[in-house]
Amino acid sequence: MKLLVCGGAGFIGSTFARLRLREQGDAVTVLDKLTYAGREENFQDLTEEPGFRFVHGAIEDPGAVAAAIAAGSPEAIVNFAAETHVDRSIAEPDAFVRTHALGTYVLLEAAREQGLRYLQVSTDEVYGSIDVGTFNEDSPLRPSSPYSATKTGADLLVASYFHTYGLPAVICRGSNNYGPYQYPEKLIPLMILNALNGDSLPVYGDGMQVRNWIHSTDFARAIGHVLEHGDPGEVYNAGGPDEEANIAVIRRIIDLTGAEESQIDYVTDRPGHDRRYSLSSEKVRALGWAPNVRFEDGLAETVAWYRENAWWWEPIRSGDYRGYYERQYGRSLQP
């Protein structure tokens, strides 16, 4: 298959591109504007792969999208491109509106004009928080942050293009991803790198927020499965096999890195912080997908990857990320 992977220089997008190139033999054109979290280092091992192309540009730029389509002649667009961090959406929501709303519109128009299939990569956060039970695809959409609200808007726009224009579009919503190449503003890589470098481990509130964890390779395979086997107009949830409270995750990381319990530092909770996410994956499992990586095993492998790949994260921790971290947590990282 020939694919245009938008946001393919990011964490999950690069994971998807890697799997499709190496396991499926697809031709993959990556379109990415290379923001702080979309990095060429994330796909540098792919540049010599047959069928790989990279186009530098933003999805909200129709010219860049047209150039990427001309370069790769895709059969389908898979849209990972997103501003992804809730904390940043609270501080700077305008970037989230541009990417999620305008960018998705530009891609949908291109797909409609070119007669392409379309897959929107989304998130469990569109459903909001759930104290007990599990969200399914028919659950109400109740986003609670600028990030999740703009992702919800993008999902609804995708649905409207199916219903109005007959665009063969599907949506795949994932639970909390983790794995190699994840930018360290997110919980797991943040805690791993702080633990390895002797920094404090900032925990929002009481740390009892529960998340449904899915390894990035499992989610990437779910997305590919939905692209190939999903019915147009449908939504498919892909949740991980395990749920864990944030503080329990952090204590696992302490054990795996040899850090100290005394490094835990409880900080003021995030505004509007959702308490628990939980996804039912029955619908996508019925298509033949299932997660392969249990959280205990995946977390240990992820810690090992960050320990062994300082070349990837050292430039991040020594750059603009230091200023972001100080603004966010009121603390400095170790030199």
C-alpha positions in Angstrom: 0.0 0.0 0.0 1.1 3.6 -0.6 0.5 5.8 2.4 0.8 9.4 3.3 1.6 9.5 7.0 1.0 12.9 8.4 2.9 13.6 11.7 5.2 10.7 10.9 8.2 12.3 12.6 6.4 12.1 15.9 6.3 9.3 18.5 3.5 7.1 17.3 3.6 8.2 13.7 7.2 7.2 13.3 6.5 3.9 15.0 3.6 3.3 12.5 5.9 4.2 9.6 8.6 1.9 10.8 6.2 -1.1 11.1 4.5 -0.5 7.8 7.8 -0.2 5.9 9.4 -3.2 7.5 6.5 -5.6 8.2 4.1 -4.8 5.4 6.4 -3.5 2.7 4.4 -0.4 2.2 5.6 2.8 0.5 5.4 5.6 3.1 5.6 9.3 2.6 5.9 11.2 5.8 4.6 14.8 6.0 5.7 16.6 9.1 6.5 20.2 10.1 9.2 19.1 12.6 8.0 20.9 15.8 9.7 20.3 19.1 8.3 16.7 19.3 8.4 15.9 15.6 12.1 15.1 15.1 14.2 13.8 12.2 15.9 11.6 14.8 12.7 9.6 15.2 12.9 8.3 11.6 16.7 8.6 10.8 16.9 4.8 10.6 14.3 4.8 7.9 15.8 7.2 5.4 17.6 4.4 3.5 14.5 2.1 3.4 13.1 1.5 0.0 9.8 3.3 -0.4 10.4 6.0 2.3 10.0 9.7 1.5 10.0 12.7 3.7 8.2 16.0 2.9 8.7 18.9 5.3 5.5 20.9 5.8 2.4 21.4 7.9 -1.0 19.8 7.4 -2.7 23.1 7.6 -0.8 24.2 4.5 -2.6 23.0 1.4 0.5 23.5 -0.7 2.5 21.2 1.5 -0.2 18.6 1.5 -0.4 18.7 -2.3 3.3 18.4 -2.6 3.3 15.3 -0.3 0.5 13.7 -2.3 2.4 14.4 -5.6 5.6 12.9 -4.1 4.1 9.7 -2.9 0.9 9.1 -4.9 -0.8 7.6 -1.8 -3.9 5.4 -1.7 -4.6 6.6 1.9 -3.9 9.4 4.3 -3.2 8.4 7.9 -3.3 11.5 10.1 -1.1 11.4 13.3 -0.3 15.1 13.1 -1.3 16.7 16.4 -0.3 18.9 19.3 -0.5 16.2 21.9 0.3 17.4 25.4 -2.6 18.5 27.6 -0.3 20.8 29.7 0.7 22.7 26.6 -2.9 23.0 25.4 -3.8 24.7 28.7 -1.0 27.3 28.2 -1.2 27.7 24.4 -4.5 26.5 23.0 -4.2 28.4 19.7 -1.7 25.9 18.2 -4.1 23.0 19.0 -7.0 24.7 17.2 -4.8 25.3 14.1 -3.4 21.8 13.9 -6.5 19.8 14.9 -9.3 21.8 13.3 -7.7 23.6 10.3 -5.2 20.9 9.6 -7.7 18.1 9.6 -10.0 20.1 7.3 -7.1 20.6 4.8 -6.4 16.8 4.8 -10.0 15.9 4.4 -10.4 18.2 1.4 -7.3 16.7 -0.2 -8.6 13.2 0.4 -12.0 14.1 -1.1 -10.4 15.7 -4.1 -8.0 12.8 -4.8 -10.4 10.0 -3.9 -8.2 8.7 -1.1 -9.1 6.7 2.0 -8.6 8.5 5.3 -7.8 7.4 8.8 -7.9 9.9 11.7 -5.8 8.9 14.7 -7.6 10.0 17.9 -7.5 9.6 21.6 -9.6 8.2 24.5 -9.5 11.7 26.0 -12.4 12.7 23.8 -14.7 10.8 26.1 -13.6 12.6 29.3 -13.1 10.8 32.6 -14.9 7.7 33.8 -15.0 6.7 37.5 -16.1 3.1 36.9 -16.7 1.0 33.8 -15.3 1.4 30.3 -15.9 3.7 27.4 -17.0 2.2 24.1 -17.5 3.8 20.7 -21.0 4.9 21.5 -20.1 6.7 24.7 -20.8 10.4 24.8 -18.0 12.8 23.8 -17.1 14.9 26.8 -13.7 16.4 26.4 -12.3 18.4 29.3 -9.2 20.2 28.0 -8.3 22.3 24.9 -6.4 19.3 23.7 -9.2 16.8 23.9 -11.8 19.4 22.8 -9.9 20.1 19.5 -9.3 16.4 18.9 -13.1 15.9 19.4 -13.8 18.6 16.9 -11.5 17.0 14.4 -13.2 13.6 14.9 -16.6 15.2 14.3 -15.3 16.9 11.1 -14.1 13.5 9.9 -17.5 12.0 10.6 -19.2 14.8 8.7 -17.1 14.1 5.6 -18.2 10.5 5.6 -21.9 11.4 6.0 -21.9 14.4 3.7 -19.5 13.4 0.9 -19.2 9.7 1.3 -15.5 10.0 2.1 -14.2 6.5 3.1 -12.9 7.7 6.5 -12.4 5.8 9.8 -11.3 6.9 13.2 -9.1 5.0 15.6 -8.9 6.2 19.2 -6.1 4.9 21.4 -5.5 4.9 25.1 -2.3 6.2 26.7 0.7 5.2 24.6 4.2 4.6 25.8 7.4 3.2 24.3 10.6 4.4 22.6 10.9 7.8 21.0 8.3 9.5 23.2 9.1 13.1 24.0 9.9 13.5 27.7 7.1 15.9 28.6 4.8 12.8 28.9 4.6 10.9 32.2 6.6 7.7 31.4 9.7 9.2 29.6 9.6 12.2 32.0 9.9 9.9 35.0 12.4 7.6 33.4 14.8 10.3 32.4 14.4 12.2 35.7 15.0 9.0 37.6 18.1 8.2 35.5 19.5 11.7 36.0 18.8 12.1 39.7 16.1 14.7 39.3 12.9 14.9 41.3 9.8 13.0 40.0 7.0 15.6 39.9 3.6 13.9 40.6 0.4 15.8 40.0 -2.0 15.9 42.9 -2.2 12.6 44.8 -0.9 10.6 41.8 -4.0 8.3 41.7 -5.1 9.2 38.2 -5.6 5.9 36.4 -4.6 5.3 32.8 -5.1 2.5 30.3 -1.6 1.8 28.9 -0.9 0.6 25.4 2.5 0.1 23.9 3.0 2.2 20.8 3.7 -0.8 18.6 0.3 -2.3 19.6 -1.5 0.9 18.8 0.4 1.3 15.5 -0.7 -2.2 14.5 -4.3 -1.4 15.6 -4.3 1.6 13.3 -3.0 -0.5 10.4 -5.7 -3.1 11.1 -8.5 -0.5 11.1 -7.1 1.1 7.9 -7.2 -2.3 6.1 -10.3 -3.9 7.7 -12.4 -1.1 9.2 -15.8 -0.1 7.8 -15.9 3.5 6.4 -17.7 5.9 8.8 -16.9 3.8 11.9 -14.9 4.5 15.0 -12.7 1.9 16.6 -11.2 2.1 20.1 -7.8 0.5 20.8 -7.1 0.2 24.5 -4.2 -1.5 26.2 -4.3 -4.7 28.3 -3.5 -3.0 31.6 -4.7 -0.1 33.8 -2.4 1.5 36.4 -2.4 4.6 38.6 0.3 7.2 37.8 1.9 6.8 41.2 2.1 3.0 40.8 3.8 3.6 37.4 6.3 5.9 38.9 7.1 3.4 41.6 7.7 0.7 39.0 10.1 3.1 37.2 11.9 3.8 40.5 12.4 0.0 40.9 13.6 -0.4 37.3 16.1 2.5 37.3 17.4 2.2 40.9 16.1 5.7 41.8 15.0 6.6 45.3 11.4 6.9 46.6 12.5 10.2 48.1 12.8 11.7 44.6 8.9 11.7 44.4 7.8 15.3 44.5 4.0 16.0 44.8 3.1 19.2 42.9 -0.1 21.1 42.3 -2.5 19.2 40.2 -3.2 20.0 36.5 -6.4 22.1 36.1 -9.3 19.9 35.1 -7.2 16.8 35.4 -9.2 13.7 34.3 -9.3 11.0 37.0 -9.5 7.8 34.9 -9.6 6.6 31.3 -10.6 3.2 30.3 -11.4 1.9 26.7 -13.2 -1.1 25.5 -11.5 -2.7 22.4 -14.1 -5.3 21.6 -15.0 -3.7 18.2 -11.4 -3.7 16.9 -10.7 -7.1 18.4 -13.6 -8.4 16.3 -11.6 -7.4 13.3 -8.7 -9.6 14.4 -6.5 -7.3 16.4 -5.3 -7.8 20.0 -2.5 -6.1 22.0 0.6 -8.2 22.4 2.6 -6.3 25.1 1.7 -6.4 28.7 2.5 -3.2 30.6 5.0 -4.8 33.0 7.1 -6.1 30.1 6.7 -3.1 27.9 7.7 -0.7 30.7 10.9 -2.6 31.4 11.8 -2.6 27.7 11.0 1.1 27.5 13.3 1.9 30.5 16.0 -0.1 28.8 15.6 1.8 25.5 16.0 5.2 27.2 18.9 4.0 29.2 20.7 2.8 26.1 19.8 5.7 23.7 21.1 8.8 25.4 22.0 10.1 21.9 18.3 10.6 21.3 17.3 12.3 24.6 20.4 14.3 25.7 19.9 17.0 23.0 16.3 17.4 24.3 17.2 17.8 27.9 20.0 20.2 27.2 17.8 22.4 24.9 14.6 24.4 25.1 12.9 21.6 27.1 14.8 22.8 30.2 13.0 26.1 30.1 9.6 24.4 29.5 10.2 22.1 32.4 11.1 25.0 34.8 8.0 26.9 33.8 5.8 23.9 34.2 7.1 22.5 37.5 8.9 25.5 39.1 12.0 23.3 39.3 15.2 22.9 37.4 16.7 19.8 35.9 20.1 18.6 36.8 22.9 20.0 34.5 
